[in-house]
């Protein structure tokens, strides 16, 4: 680190701040949380309980939960991708469509109108319509 400074904040809390040679700025707060600001505008917040949040320049947000689950929010589309520690990915779209992608390659999709589509790992599809009609391949 190129420099480090301690700062008093109203006399009640202390934080340390540093700037690395590559321009990365880091602040450590009394509760143990840290904020890292990168020269390219990326901002990373790291919390003592194991959570972390990355704020991207394009408005996207990536949250890592304490259990390792990663939730990515796409600003441009409003979609959310949640990656669970078992490898399952869940995509949620503003339209109400929800897709579950399993580690074995199978997928379950629920459309806003209630139609459900299951795609097995070997590519077979089953579609269940809201009226109970089933169509498969």
KASUL-V941064 format. One line per field, one symbol per residue. ss: DSSP state (H for helix, E for strand, C for the rest). A space follows every 50 residues. Layout:
BEGIN
ss = ???
END
This chain:
BEGIN
ss = CCEEEEEEECCCEEEEEEECCCCCEEEECCCCCEEEECCCCCEEEECCCC CEEEECCCCCEEEECCCCCEEEECCCCCCEEEECCCCCEEEECCCCCEEE ECCCCCEEEECCCCCEEEECCCCCEEEECCCCCEEEC
END
